[in-house]
Amino acid sequence: MEGLRDFLEQAVRRYNTVAFIEGDPISVPHRFERLQDREIAGFWAAVLAWGQRKTIIQSALRAVELMDWAPYEFALEHREADRERFARFYHRTFQPTDALYFLEFFQNYYRRHTSLETAFARHLLPGDATVERALVGFHRDFFDHAWAPERTRKHIPTPERGSTCKRLNMFLRWMVRRDLAGVDFGLWRQIRPAQLLLPLDVHVERVARQLGLLQRRQTDWRAVLELTEALRAFDGDDPAKYDFALFGLSAALEAK
């Protein structure tokens, strides 16, 4: 296992660099400096993160462009008529109905709270080893509205339904992880990096299975817990850093 740990640590150092940013959805929140702008732009980019990375970035940039490149101010101050600009916003199965509900959530939330961190962290208990309770609570709060569209629920997953919650785990990695590499932001302090879970997608899954880190056949929430627990054996304080290694190794294999 020591050899595998060294191999993964080398891969983290190789891929967790500023060069990673440009072609990744995290490049969208990196365009901003203010906490709330990064949260909102990052949330758009993470939720839209399925498909080709180039298309994901284009769609996320389009969303913040429609918010006048000032996501936080737009969220707080926009009026009903301003939402009409999202009437033709599409990304794969993400449709205007979903975008309009996101705007409703952003406005209601930021008029009452300073940071999106609270929406996740407030659900955690002191002894929680992972962010599972935060994801469950966030999903419930997000749709706690009289006219929440049923179709939008597929874009905000929850462990209660067995989802891997890949995009939300990725968003939490961006906001919570902190190191000197300059990729992840490390803006949130109420959630510990040790509580983060791996964003499990087909790329990460493939490499994890090849390396013997994941045995569960189904790609579901329990698989996320299994993979993260295996990686905690290498670094219990920051298991999510290995997302760089697994994703980067997958991309390298695909390029061959």
N, C-alpha and C positions, 0 to 999 in steps of 0.2 A: 504493500500500500504506500510505502514511503516513496517508491519510484513514481507511482501515479500522482502522488501529491506534488512532487517536484515537476513533473511534466505539466500539470495543470497550472502551477505557479508560474512557470515559464511562459505558458500561453496567455495568462492574465497580463503579464508584463508586456507581452508582444502586442496585444490587442487593446488594452486599456490605456490608450494614449489619445491625445487631441486629434490625431489623424482619423480616429474612429468617428468623430462627430459629423463631418461633412456629409457622408452618405447615409446617415442614420436619422430616424425621426427625432432623436434628441436634439438635432440641429435646430429644430423649430423653436423650442423654448430658449435655446442658447442665443437667439436674436434679441432677447430682452434682458433687462437688469432688475426690474422691480419684482419682488417676490410674487405678487398676485398675477402679474403678467406671465411670469414663468409657469405658475400653476395652471392658469387657464390655457395657455398655448401648449403646455405639456400634456394637459388632459385631452385636448383635441387630438394631438399627435398620437398619443397612446391609444385612445379609443378607436381611431381610424387605422390602426396599425395591423392591417392584414392585406396581403397582396404584395406587389413589388414595392420595394422601399422608395424608389423614385416617385411612384404614383402616390404613396402615402404622404410623402413630404409635400408634394404639390397640393394635395387636398387639404392638408393641415394649414399650409400657408394661405390657401384660398380662404379658409375659415377665419384666420386672424386678419386677413386683408378686408374681409367683410365687416370686421369689427374695427375698421379704420386703423389697424396696426396699434391699437391701444386697448387690448382685451379687457383690462380691469375697468377703465373708464367707461367703455361701452357697456360692460356688464352692469355697472351701477346705474348709468344714466340713460340708457337707450329707452325709447318709447315703443309702443306697439307698432307704429308705422315703420320704425327702423328695422323691424324683424322681416319685413317683406323682401329685403335683399337676399335672405336665405331661402326664398321660395323655389330656387332652382339649384340648391346645394345637394349634390349627390356624391357618394363614394361607395361603390359596390352596392351593398344592400342598405347603406345608411342614406336615409331620405330626408327631405325637408321637414317632415313631421318630427323626426328625431332631433334635427338641428334646432327646431323651434322649442322643443321641450328642454333641450340643453340650455338654451338662452333663459328660459323661465327659471330653471334651477339655479344658474349662475346668479341671476339678479336677486332672487329671493335669498340665496345663501349669503352672498357678499354684502348685502345690506344689513345682515345680522352678525356676520363673523369677519374676522380679519384675514384668516388664512384657511385654505381648504384642508390643512392638516387636521383641524378640529373635527371635520366630518368623518375622518377615519379613526384618529387617536382616541376620541372620547368613548369609543366602544371597547377599548382594551382594558383588561384587568391587570393589576400589578404582576401577577404570576404568569401571564400569557407568554408562551415560548415562541409563538408565531403571530402573524397578522391576520389569522383566519377570522377571529371575531370582528376585527376592523372591517374586513371585506363584507362580511355578512351584514353588519350594522350599516355600512355605507349604502349598500344596495337597498335596504329597507327605507332608509332616509331619502335616498334619491327619488324613489317612487312614491313617497308619502305626499301625494298631491291628488286632488279630486279628479283631475283630467289627465293623469299620467297615461300615455299611450301604451297599450299592451305590447305593440310591436317593438317599442324602444327597449324593452327589457332584455332583448338578446344582445344589446350593445353594452350593457352593464351587467356582467355575469356575477354569480355568487357561488361560494362553495356549497351552499345548501342544495344546489342543483347538480353538484358533482363537476362543475366546470373547472378547468385548469386556471381560469382567471388570469391568463397570460398577460393581457394588456394592462390590467390593473396592477399586477405584480411588477410589471416593467415600469409603470408610472411611479410606484412606490420606491423602486430602486433608484430612479432618477432623483426623487425628492429627498430620500433618506441617506443613501450611501455617501460617505465622504472620505476622500483620500487626496493625495497630491496630484493625481493624474489629470484632473480638470475636465473629466467627462460628466460624471454624475455631480449633482449640485450640492447635496448634503445640507439642504435648507431647513429640514424638519428635525426637531429634537425630541419630540414626545414619543416617537417610534424609534426603537434601536435597530441598527443594522443587523444585529443578531436575530431579530424577529422576521426579517425579510425572507421571502420564498422565491425560488427560481421561476422566472417567466418561461414556462414550458411550451415550446412550439415544435413543429416537425423537425426543425434544424437541430435544436438543442436535444430533443428526444433521440434522434438518430445517433448522435455522437455519444450521448449518455449510455445508450444501450451497448454500443460498440465497446465502451470502456468498462462495462460491467457495473455501472453506477445505478442502473434502473432495471429492475426485474419485472415489475408489474406489467401485465399485458395491456390493460386498458390505459389509454391516455386521458386521465381524469384527475380530480383533485387529490385522490390518494396517491397517485403517481407523483404529483408535485411534492407532497409531503415526504415520500420515500426518497426522491432524488435529493431534496434539500437536506434531509437527515444524513444521507451518505456524504454529502459535501461538508456538513458540519464537522465530520471527523477530521477534516483537513484544516478548517478554520471556523471555529464555533462562533467567533465574534463577527464574521463577515462572509457568510456562505454565498451570498448573492454575487460576490465579485467573480465567481466562477462562471457566471453567465457570459462574461466576455470570452473566457476560454472556450466554452462549449460552442457558442455561436460563431466565434472566430474560426475555430477548427472546422466547423461545418462549412463555412464559406470557402475556406481553403480547399477542402475536399471537392466542393462543387466546381471550383475554378480549374481543377486538374482535367 
